[in-house]
Amino acid sequence: MGEIIWLTIKLAGITTVLLLILATPLAWWLARSQAWWKEIVGAVVALPIVLPPTVLGFYLLLALGPDSPLMAPLQPFGIRTLAFTFEGLVIGSIIYSLPFAVQPIRNAFQAIGERPFEVAATLRASPMDAFFSVALPLARPGFLVAAILTFAHTIGEFGVVLMIGGGIPGETEVLSIEIYRLVEALEWDRAHQLAGLLLVFAFAVMLSLLLIERRTGRLRP
């Protein structure tokens, strides 16, 4: 059981770190760009919210499978597939949790407004300096919300991780898959224990988000 919990936390932690790195420039562009097609990009980013997880998992399974053109460049290195691997789970989790990282950070950047950047410009700060010295510090609550949501959403994944991971013990079997397996095996007591653990975790996440929102008064994931 400890191995399953550790694997779940490991997956959520890696996914959260990578998504914060990937989501920051994307959220900045969505918040600041005047391109007419930016909302099309925004819709694509938000797609996992409404797309059934099994549908996303199915296409990820095809994309990361041995017959996929995307895997062809890796085959000379002995990597035929990323399906049913931990690395495949990370890729699937990043795509599935992408909107939960991008949207809070985008909201935080938009909430800053133009005035701080105008002041920075009068002080001869370059756009890069303004981003690191003005935007990032002021957007900290958004990054905190994004980190909490991404971590929690990854912990609770089921459909995508089942499709792309298959629930292989020690490799891709996470908590949500283990609960499903226990219910199938009619092991109600152990299923109750894990489900109760995730219930407490979910309550702590929601309480944290409400406290952050109350403190900032402006951020909604």
TIDREN-595882 format. One record per residue (C-alpha): residue in three letters; residue number from 0; x negated, y, z negated. Coordinates in steps of 0.05 Angstrom, whole numbers, plus 5000, padded with zeros to 4 digits. Layout:
% residues N
r residu: ALA	num: NUM	east: X	north: Y	up: Z;
...
This chain:
% residues 221
r residu: MET	num: 0	east: 5000	north: 5000	up: 5000;
r residu: GLY	num: 1	east: 4943	north: 5047	up: 4983;
r residu: GLU	num: 2	east: 4914	north: 5037	up: 5053;
r residu: ILE	num: 3	east: 4980	north: 5057	up: 5085;
r residu: ILE	num: 4	east: 4986	north: 5120	up: 5042;
r residu: TRP	num: 5	east: 4913	north: 5139	up: 5058;
r residu: LEU	num: 6	east: 4923	north: 5127	up: 5132;
r residu: THR	num: 7	east: 4986	north: 5171	up: 5131;
r residu: ILE	num: 8	east: 4950	north: 5228	up: 5094;
r residu: LYS	num: 9	east: 4890	north: 5221	up: 5140;
r residu: LEU	num: 10	east: 4934	north: 5227	up: 5202;
r residu: ALA	num: 11	east: 4971	north: 5287	up: 5174;
r residu: GLY	num: 12	east: 4907	north: 5321	up: 5153;
r residu: ILE	num: 13	east: 4871	north: 5313	up: 5219;
r residu: THR	num: 14	east: 4934	north: 5334	up: 5258;
r residu: THR	num: 15	east: 4943	north: 5396	up: 5215;
r residu: VAL	num: 16	east: 4871	north: 5419	up: 5223;
r residu: LEU	num: 17	east: 4869	north: 5408	up: 5298;
r residu: LEU	num: 18	east: 4937	north: 5440	up: 5308;
r residu: LEU	num: 19	east: 4918	north: 5503	up: 5269;
r residu: ILE	num: 20	east: 4858	north: 5510	up: 5315;
r residu: LEU	num: 21	east: 4897	north: 5497	up: 5379;
r residu: ALA	num: 22	east: 4960	north: 5535	up: 5359;
r residu: THR	num: 23	east: 4926	north: 5600	up: 5340;
r residu: PRO	num: 24	east: 4905	north: 5625	up: 5410;
r residu: LEU	num: 25	east: 4971	north: 5600	up: 5439;
r residu: ALA	num: 26	east: 5012	north: 5635	up: 5386;
r residu: TRP	num: 27	east: 4972	north: 5699	up: 5395;
r residu: TRP	num: 28	east: 4984	north: 5698	up: 5470;
r residu: LEU	num: 29	east: 5059	north: 5685	up: 5461;
r residu: ALA	num: 30	east: 5064	north: 5741	up: 5410;
r residu: ARG	num: 31	east: 5024	north: 5793	up: 5450;
r residu: SER	num: 32	east: 5031	north: 5776	up: 5523;
r residu: GLN	num: 33	east: 5078	north: 5815	up: 5569;
r residu: ALA	num: 34	east: 5079	north: 5760	up: 5622;
r residu: TRP	num: 35	east: 5149	north: 5744	up: 5646;
r residu: TRP	num: 36	east: 5136	north: 5670	up: 5644;
r residu: LYS	num: 37	east: 5113	north: 5668	up: 5572;
r residu: GLU	num: 38	east: 5182	north: 5645	up: 5548;
r residu: ILE	num: 39	east: 5177	north: 5587	up: 5596;
r residu: VAL	num: 40	east: 5113	north: 5567	up: 5560;
r residu: GLY	num: 41	east: 5148	north: 5579	up: 5494;
r residu: ALA	num: 42	east: 5205	north: 5533	up: 5515;
r residu: VAL	num: 43	east: 5155	north: 5478	up: 5534;
r residu: VAL	num: 44	east: 5120	north: 5486	up: 5467;
r residu: ALA	num: 45	east: 5187	north: 5481	up: 5430;
r residu: LEU	num: 46	east: 5211	north: 5421	up: 5471;
r residu: PRO	num: 47	east: 5191	north: 5368	up: 5418;
r residu: ILE	num: 48	east: 5242	north: 5399	up: 5370;
r residu: VAL	num: 49	east: 5301	north: 5377	up: 5414;
r residu: LEU	num: 50	east: 5270	north: 5320	up: 5453;
r residu: PRO	num: 51	east: 5286	north: 5251	up: 5423;
r residu: PRO	num: 52	east: 5222	north: 5224	up: 5391;
r residu: THR	num: 53	east: 5230	north: 5158	up: 5428;
r residu: VAL	num: 54	east: 5231	north: 5195	up: 5494;
r residu: LEU	num: 55	east: 5168	north: 5233	up: 5478;
r residu: GLY	num: 56	east: 5136	north: 5169	up: 5450;
r residu: PHE	num: 57	east: 5153	north: 5132	up: 5514;
r residu: TYR	num: 58	east: 5120	north: 5183	up: 5559;
r residu: LEU	num: 59	east: 5060	north: 5186	up: 5513;
r residu: LEU	num: 60	east: 5055	north: 5111	up: 5517;
r residu: LEU	num: 61	east: 5053	north: 5115	up: 5593;
r residu: ALA	num: 62	east: 5003	north: 5173	up: 5592;
r residu: LEU	num: 63	east: 4955	north: 5139	up: 5544;
r residu: GLY	num: 64	east: 4963	north: 5068	up: 5572;
r residu: PRO	num: 65	east: 4911	north: 5031	up: 5614;
r residu: ASP	num: 66	east: 4946	north: 5045	up: 5680;
r residu: SER	num: 67	east: 4950	north: 5120	up: 5669;
r residu: PRO	num: 68	east: 4910	north: 5167	up: 5714;
r residu: LEU	num: 69	east: 4894	north: 5207	up: 5651;
r residu: MET	num: 70	east: 4854	north: 5149	up: 5624;
r residu: ALA	num: 71	east: 4814	north: 5137	up: 5687;
r residu: PRO	num: 72	east: 4757	north: 5186	up: 5668;
r residu: LEU	num: 73	east: 4748	north: 5149	up: 5602;
r residu: GLN	num: 74	east: 4745	north: 5079	up: 5631;
r residu: PRO	num: 75	east: 4670	north: 5083	up: 5650;
r residu: PHE	num: 76	east: 4658	north: 5093	up: 5575;
r residu: GLY	num: 77	east: 4695	north: 5030	up: 5557;
r residu: ILE	num: 78	east: 4760	north: 5065	up: 5536;
r residu: ARG	num: 79	east: 4817	north: 5034	up: 5575;
r residu: THR	num: 80	east: 4874	north: 5058	up: 5531;
r residu: LEU	num: 81	east: 4890	north: 5101	up: 5471;
r residu: ALA	num: 82	east: 4958	north: 5070	up: 5461;
r residu: PHE	num: 83	east: 4964	north: 5031	up: 5395;
r residu: THR	num: 84	east: 4903	north: 5065	up: 5367;
r residu: PHE	num: 85	east: 4893	north: 5116	up: 5311;
r residu: GLU	num: 86	east: 4866	north: 5166	up: 5362;
r residu: GLY	num: 87	east: 4930	north: 5157	up: 5403;
r residu: LEU	num: 88	east: 4970	north: 5171	up: 5340;
r residu: VAL	num: 89	east: 4932	north: 5236	up: 5330;
r residu: ILE	num: 90	east: 4946	north: 5258	up: 5402;
r residu: GLY	num: 91	east: 5020	north: 5240	up: 5395;
r residu: SER	num: 92	east: 5025	north: 5276	up: 5328;
r residu: ILE	num: 93	east: 4993	north: 5339	up: 5356;
r residu: ILE	num: 94	east: 5043	north: 5342	up: 5413;
r residu: TYR	num: 95	east: 5103	north: 5325	up: 5370;
r residu: SER	num: 96	east: 5085	north: 5375	up: 5315;
r residu: LEU	num: 97	east: 5061	north: 5431	up: 5362;
r residu: PRO	num: 98	east: 5123	north: 5476	up: 5354;
r residu: PHE	num: 99	east: 5119	north: 5471	up: 5278;
r residu: ALA	num: 100	east: 5049	north: 5502	up: 5281;
r residu: VAL	num: 101	east: 5058	north: 5552	up: 5337;
r residu: GLN	num: 102	east: 5124	north: 5585	up: 5317;
r residu: PRO	num: 103	east: 5106	north: 5607	up: 5246;
r residu: ILE	num: 104	east: 5039	north: 5635	up: 5269;
r residu: ARG	num: 105	east: 5073	north: 5670	up: 5328;
r residu: ASN	num: 106	east: 5125	north: 5700	up: 5281;
r residu: ALA	num: 107	east: 5069	north: 5724	up: 5235;
r residu: PHE	num: 108	east: 5031	north: 5758	up: 5292;
r residu: GLN	num: 109	east: 5095	north: 5791	up: 5317;
r residu: ALA	num: 110	east: 5112	north: 5816	up: 5248;
r residu: ILE	num: 111	east: 5046	north: 5855	up: 5244;
r residu: GLY	num: 112	east: 5069	north: 5906	up: 5296;
r residu: GLU	num: 113	east: 5026	north: 5953	up: 5336;
r residu: ARG	num: 114	east: 5006	north: 6004	up: 5284;
r residu: PRO	num: 115	east: 4948	north: 5965	up: 5251;
r residu: PHE	num: 116	east: 4917	north: 5952	up: 5319;
r residu: GLU	num: 117	east: 4923	north: 6025	up: 5339;
r residu: VAL	num: 118	east: 4887	north: 6044	up: 5275;
r residu: ALA	num: 119	east: 4833	north: 5992	up: 5288;
r residu: ALA	num: 120	east: 4825	north: 6020	up: 5359;
r residu: THR	num: 121	east: 4814	north: 6091	up: 5332;
r residu: LEU	num: 122	east: 4759	north: 6062	up: 5289;
r residu: ARG	num: 123	east: 4727	north: 6034	up: 5353;
r residu: ALA	num: 124	east: 4742	north: 5962	up: 5335;
r residu: SER	num: 125	east: 4739	north: 5916	up: 5395;
r residu: PRO	num: 126	east: 4800	north: 5871	up: 5409;
r residu: MET	num: 127	east: 4761	north: 5812	up: 5381;
r residu: ASP	num: 128	east: 4743	north: 5851	up: 5318;
r residu: ALA	num: 129	east: 4815	north: 5872	up: 5310;
r residu: PHE	num: 130	east: 4838	north: 5800	up: 5317;
r residu: PHE	num: 131	east: 4791	north: 5774	up: 5263;
r residu: SER	num: 132	east: 4793	north: 5833	up: 5215;
r residu: VAL	num: 133	east: 4866	north: 5854	up: 5223;
r residu: ALA	num: 134	east: 4910	north: 5800	up: 5255;
r residu: LEU	num: 135	east: 4884	north: 5739	up: 5219;
r residu: PRO	num: 136	east: 4886	north: 5768	up: 5148;
r residu: LEU	num: 137	east: 4955	north: 5797	up: 5158;
r residu: ALA	num: 138	east: 4981	north: 5732	up: 5187;
r residu: ARG	num: 139	east: 4958	north: 5688	up: 5130;
r residu: PRO	num: 140	east: 5029	north: 5672	up: 5106;
r residu: GLY	num: 141	east: 5045	north: 5646	up: 5176;
r residu: PHE	num: 142	east: 4984	north: 5601	up: 5176;
r residu: LEU	num: 143	east: 5004	north: 5574	up: 5108;
r residu: VAL	num: 144	east: 5075	north: 5559	up: 5132;
r residu: ALA	num: 145	east: 5047	north: 5527	up: 5195;
r residu: ALA	num: 146	east: 5000	north: 5483	up: 5155;
r residu: ILE	num: 147	east: 5054	north: 5460	up: 5107;
r residu: LEU	num: 148	east: 5105	north: 5446	up: 5162;
r residu: THR	num: 149	east: 5055	north: 5410	up: 5206;
r residu: PHE	num: 150	east: 5029	north: 5366	up: 5150;
r residu: ALA	num: 151	east: 5100	north: 5349	up: 5126;
r residu: HIS	num: 152	east: 5127	north: 5337	up: 5196;
r residu: THR	num: 153	east: 5069	north: 5289	up: 5211;
r residu: ILE	num: 154	east: 5081	north: 5252	up: 5145;
r residu: GLY	num: 155	east: 5153	north: 5241	up: 5164;
r residu: GLU	num: 156	east: 5143	north: 5220	up: 5237;
r residu: PHE	num: 157	east: 5176	north: 5155	up: 5258;
r residu: GLY	num: 158	east: 5198	north: 5150	up: 5330;
r residu: VAL	num: 159	east: 5134	north: 5176	up: 5362;
r residu: VAL	num: 160	east: 5087	north: 5137	up: 5317;
r residu: LEU	num: 161	east: 5127	north: 5074	up: 5327;
r residu: MET	num: 162	east: 5125	north: 5081	up: 5403;
r residu: ILE	num: 163	east: 5053	north: 5101	up: 5410;
r residu: GLY	num: 164	east: 5024	north: 5064	up: 5350;
r residu: GLY	num: 165	east: 5065	north: 5001	up: 5343;
r residu: GLY	num: 166	east: 5054	north: 4996	up: 5268;
r residu: ILE	num: 167	east: 4989	north: 4957	up: 5269;
r residu: PRO	num: 168	east: 4966	north: 4943	up: 5197;
r residu: GLY	num: 169	east: 4904	north: 4982	up: 5179;
r residu: GLU	num: 170	east: 4904	north: 5019	up: 5245;
r residu: THR	num: 171	east: 4971	north: 5053	up: 5259;
r residu: GLU	num: 172	east: 5018	north: 5031	up: 5204;
r residu: VAL	num: 173	east: 5039	north: 5095	up: 5167;
r residu: LEU	num: 174	east: 5091	north: 5105	up: 5111;
r residu: SER	num: 175	east: 5151	north: 5115	up: 5155;
r residu: ILE	num: 176	east: 5136	north: 5051	up: 5193;
r residu: GLU	num: 177	east: 5125	north: 5013	up: 5128;
r residu: ILE	num: 178	east: 5193	north: 5035	up: 5101;
r residu: TYR	num: 179	east: 5226	north: 5011	up: 5165;
r residu: ARG	num: 180	east: 5190	north: 4944	up: 5159;
r residu: LEU	num: 181	east: 5210	north: 4936	up: 5086;
r residu: VAL	num: 182	east: 5283	north: 4950	up: 5102;
r residu: GLU	num: 183	east: 5281	north: 4899	up: 5158;
r residu: ALA	num: 184	east: 5251	north: 4848	up: 5109;
r residu: LEU	num: 185	east: 5305	north: 4865	up: 5057;
r residu: GLU	num: 186	east: 5251	north: 4887	up: 5008;
r residu: TRP	num: 187	east: 5296	north: 4940	up: 4978;
r residu: ASP	num: 188	east: 5255	north: 4955	up: 4915;
r residu: ARG	num: 189	east: 5191	north: 4971	up: 4952;
r residu: ALA	num: 190	east: 5230	north: 5010	up: 5005;
r residu: HIS	num: 191	east: 5262	north: 5051	up: 4948;
r residu: GLN	num: 192	east: 5194	north: 5067	up: 4919;
r residu: LEU	num: 193	east: 5165	north: 5093	up: 4984;
r residu: ALA	num: 194	east: 5230	north: 5129	up: 5004;
r residu: GLY	num: 195	east: 5233	north: 5162	up: 4936;
r residu: LEU	num: 196	east: 5160	north: 5184	up: 4943;
r residu: LEU	num: 197	east: 5176	north: 5218	up: 5010;
r residu: LEU	num: 198	east: 5239	north: 5249	up: 4981;
r residu: VAL	num: 199	east: 5199	north: 5282	up: 4925;
r residu: PHE	num: 200	east: 5147	north: 5304	up: 4976;
r residu: ALA	num: 201	east: 5201	north: 5334	up: 5021;
r residu: PHE	num: 202	east: 5231	north: 5372	up: 4962;
r residu: ALA	num: 203	east: 5162	north: 5400	up: 4944;
r residu: VAL	num: 204	east: 5152	north: 5423	up: 5016;
r residu: MET	num: 205	east: 5219	north: 5458	up: 5019;
r residu: LEU	num: 206	east: 5208	north: 5492	up: 4952;
r residu: SER	num: 207	east: 5139	north: 5516	up: 4975;
r residu: LEU	num: 208	east: 5168	north: 5545	up: 5039;
r residu: LEU	num: 209	east: 5224	north: 5581	up: 5001;
r residu: LEU	num: 210	east: 5174	north: 5611	up: 4952;
r residu: ILE	num: 211	east: 5129	north: 5634	up: 5009;
r residu: GLU	num: 212	east: 5189	north: 5665	up: 5045;
r residu: ARG	num: 213	east: 5212	north: 5699	up: 4981;
r residu: ARG	num: 214	east: 5143	north: 5727	up: 4970;
r residu: THR	num: 215	east: 5132	north: 5753	up: 5041;
r residu: GLY	num: 216	east: 5205	north: 5769	up: 5055;
r residu: ARG	num: 217	east: 5196	north: 5764	up: 5130;
r residu: LEU	num: 218	east: 5172	north: 5696	up: 5153;
r residu: ARG	num: 219	east: 5217	north: 5640	up: 5177;
r residu: PRO	num: 220	east: 5188	north: 5577	up: 5209;
